[in-house]
Amino acid sequence: MCTSSDPYGWIRQSLKTIHKANWHRTVQPVSGKSGPTITVAGRSMLNFASNDYLGLAGDDRLVRQAIAATKTYGTGSTGSRLLSGQRPLHHALEQAIAQLKSTEDAIVFSSGYLANIGTVTALTSRRDLVLSDEYNHSSLKNGASLSGATVIAYRHCDLEDLATQLVAHRTAYRRCLILTDGVFGMDGDVCPLPEILALAERFEAMVMIDEAHSAGVLGKTGAGCAEHFGCGHRPMVQMGTLSKAFASLGGYVAGSAELIDFLRNRAPSWIYTTGLSPADTAAALAAIAVLKQEPNRLTQLQENAQYLSEKLDCTVLNLPLKRQQIVKRLPSDSAIICLQVRDTATVLRLGNALKQQGIFVSVVRPPTVPVSRLRMSVMATHERSHLDRCAEAVEQVLNAIEAS
């Protein structure tokens, strides 16, 4: 029974709770093109908060292709792909993705979130079991919940716990799907894909890997974790996004021709959604072409990430012992470098202090992550001086925060 005259009054109270816990968030408008240097609130800053890993979001070649596609096809696809929304560009992009991933086929969704929700709900239902890494992206978790399957979270990258769950539960269900991020977006570590695939084979389970933060980052050609570990030939469902390293919008799934044909007929978030816009499709196509033409971007990205990681390690190690208790660097084998911070109030102060120093980083707090952190993402187009300046600013704000 309603006890208040305002049925929406609870929202105000909920917002008060969010503010009190230091969980409240607001948007931060960025002006101009993306790049290693951006303008935030009228001020130029070094950008360490972007997922533009290859530095292509401001590339004129992608812009030109997007403009050309808009002139040819208009601004929108105007309908679902199965009705009036299919354009030649969509097929070309799917073929380019399949070639990059060394799979038989691929399917492009209008966002990475839609790709995960649609794929998981198509592959599993109430008679099935989903085992999901506890740190997986929200879209994987929500897809599992929507599927109606029994969902069990296993401890983060813990193969022993995953095996235990398989032994205890696998035989009670028709199908089993193991879900894992490739690179975990809020931590930067990489999943143990070969071992997960081995367990899946042993227990007759499917594997779906989210390559959002690893495609265009890991692997000899930038194909992601599967290539990085030499597992691209193994049966699995490879999902990824076009909005990060490929500097556009959309998501995809790559795999066998049968899998892709099945998703075209059973993935609701593909069937009932307007197709990706011509501009976004063309920009993603151009990004994949640039990656092929300029593989040095991958090398530079990896070198930049290693350099900044080493600089930050030195920064933390050189802090007085009391200040070392404030922060620790999380393990990373990707372009994401995180400094875990003891509490939300401190991480907010550190993030604001870095802004004052002209360094733009992501401040990530619960409930997104269990423990607050400063998340820094590296780009291939960062210069050595940018990385040095970031490390210097982190050292300065860490030394100042304890004295405040």
GIJO-V512661 format. One record per run of one state. SS is the DSSP state (H for helix, E for strand, C for the rest). FROM is the first residue (numbers start at 1). TO is the last residue. If there is no record, write none. Layout:
ss=SS from=FROM to=TO
ss=SS from=FROM to=TO
//
This chain:
ss=C from=1 to=8
ss=H from=9 to=20
ss=C from=21 to=29
ss=E from=30 to=31
ss=C from=32 to=36
ss=E from=37 to=40
ss=C from=41 to=42
ss=E from=43 to=48
ss=C from=49 to=59
ss=H from=60 to=73
ss=C from=74 to=79
ss=E from=80 to=80
ss=C from=81 to=87
ss=H from=88 to=101
ss=C from=102 to=104
ss=E from=105 to=109
ss=C from=110 to=111
ss=H from=112 to=123
ss=C from=124 to=128
ss=E from=129 to=133
ss=C from=134 to=137
ss=H from=138 to=147
ss=C from=148 to=149
ss=E from=150 to=154
ss=C from=155 to=158
ss=H from=159 to=172
ss=C from=173 to=175
ss=E from=176 to=181
ss=C from=182 to=182
ss=E from=183 to=183
ss=C from=184 to=189
ss=E from=190 to=190
ss=C from=191 to=192
ss=H from=193 to=202
ss=C from=203 to=205
ss=E from=206 to=210
ss=C from=211 to=224
ss=H from=225 to=228
ss=C from=229 to=236
ss=E from=237 to=241
ss=C from=242 to=250
ss=E from=251 to=255
ss=C from=256 to=256
ss=H from=257 to=266
ss=C from=267 to=267
ss=H from=268 to=271
ss=C from=272 to=273
ss=E from=274 to=274
ss=C from=275 to=277
ss=H from=278 to=293
ss=C from=294 to=295
ss=H from=296 to=317
ss=C from=318 to=320
ss=H from=321 to=324
ss=C from=325 to=326
ss=E from=327 to=329
ss=C from=330 to=335
ss=E from=336 to=341
ss=C from=342 to=343
ss=H from=344 to=356
ss=C from=357 to=358
ss=E from=359 to=364
ss=C from=365 to=372
ss=E from=373 to=377
ss=C from=378 to=383
ss=H from=384 to=401
ss=C from=402 to=404
//
